[in-house]
């Protein structure tokens, strides 16, 4: 496959900003194999760079319990946004000789606003994901794996489809994987493009050909998931960590964070917005937002930082004084936000928080599956209030209604985490920038920020 066209990489900012000289096998397990030109790493090149050695070691020398125990000790936390321990999740899967073999699902939907890390891995290094899925499938006694891919990721689909065929022809998929006696294969499934499919049970429903609504839990997927069988759902980046953990061990993986965090490993961090060099970096987990912003060249000329989202549109706004926080799951959670996907979205002082929120909440309202009332009706109501404030036509009491929505859409009051995720940036914006909302109250009639840059036109 040819190199990914430059214009496509720039359009999506899906570009690794670290040269080959900066990336090493012992410090950059996710990206050290990537080529400078952004071309896909094929099977032969991947094998020349230690590819499939971790899977071979796990299949030959480890039991399923050994693999799960190593992942637990390494403390590989879910890189899709939840931060739940992958090893613990694998250990919760119901297995046994009296039970049917289940499924491993890779969540490659990546529809979180401001997120583009999984796309890089799938387009340029698909065999790393396949090897990670083999290891996870073996640990969970899965009989089949599915990659649930965002339908718009056409380049990733081509790259993955070719890699699956290469791996199958080389004996790494299908019957008797790597001569181990373990049978496991992978299919690529492209979705129709729904954000709700990031919720694992909605993804399972969609894969089965049903409407993408979340399921009631329990039972959890580990007990009854796809087609009623035990099922594990993991994010792309999470699965891509498994080969390095099994190759080098849990202690080595823990050491990659360099003491910056109690979490293990590295993280694909990124920046988008009004910065000089948007893109991606593989860095020790716990790296500060300030360092990442500096790597991105800082804000563009004429702009100063007003706020930032630490990990996608469903995380809470943080302020410039939060830039020195360690970007890990627990630290960010203690300051009213979430690490999420770890890709920063910066907001300039020249941008309207109200307009930005209206844009985000429109997305969340549109992507609601409509299964529960607070989400189905509350999010469109939120959008209407924000539109009025954006136009300078808000009424007294509108801000108080928005505040009430952040409670009514909160955790435990909706069927899944979609509405609570939508409420988090709204709640934090109301806390930090209430004056921006008050400026949209009518009398006199005016816009919230007459000189602000419209969202989407930066």
Order of alpha helices (4+ residues) and beta strands (2+ residues): alpha-alpha-alpha-alpha-alpha-beta-alpha-alpha-beta-alpha-beta-alpha-beta-alpha-alpha-beta-beta-alpha-beta-beta-alpha-beta-alpha-alpha-alpha-alpha-alpha
